[in-house]
Structure formats: C-alpha cells, structure tokens
C-alpha cells in the first residue's frame, strides 16, 4: 500500500513532535497475539490473533454478549488479557506505565454507538473537545481546526 505524503506530513496536535501513527501497513497500530480473556469461568475471548493496520477499515460485528466491547476495551488497554499480548503502536500494554498508557491513548479514539456527542455543545465544540482537554493548544487554534 503506497504511503500518502499528505498523511505523512500531518501534525500530531495531542503529542507534538511525535508521529501520528505508523503509515506502514506492515506495522500494525494495534496487535493482539494469542489473546484470551476470562471473567472467572466465563471465557469471552480465546486465542485471538488480530492486527489493525493503517489504511484498512476494520469492522467488529457480532451478537449481543459476544465480546465486541470487551475486545475494544482490550485494544484500548482498559482491560488486560488473561493470556497473550496486546500491543498498541508496538508497545505491550501490560508493560507500560500509566503515564505511557495515557500517551498511547491520545493517539487513538473510541466513539460509542449511542449518544456519542455532548448534546450541550456545538458541533465545533464536540470536534475540538479532545484538543481543548488534552493539549495546550489555544482555543482560537482549536476553533480553526474544528470549524
């Protein structure tokens, strides 16, 4: 897959000076290696191997209770696997510090299915929310980027 020069040049607003994400499809941004997760004797995931690579849309579908939300929480480092490894941007989430985990999470986002926007905010405020809360970017700069 060819690298898009415009995408490669995009600035990382949350972590200035760091690349936004690898653009090489051979370097997954999220990787699960032989991941299993159980809650007591309830096995939710067993031996899952998955790579999320840049430039490829990945969809997770399944019946209610099949483990979709658990999988997303594993990918974001909110849950730790019972066995196996979860790598975010090449880093093992089980081995990073809480501060490093925060920095990794700033490179990704999750949108919930229902009520994903703050209804008391404008569209511009919703779009700029993460930058306002997690960066030192001035409000007028966020407005330009969001509008």
Secondary structure, 3 states (H helix, E strand, C coil): CCCCHHHHCCCCCCCCCCCCCCCCCCCCCEEEEEEEEEECCEEEEEEEEEEECCCCCCCCCCCCCCCHHHHHHHHCCCCCCCEEEEEECCEECCCCCHHHHHHHHCCCCCCCCCCCCCCCCCHHHHHHHHHHHHCCCCHHHHHHHHC
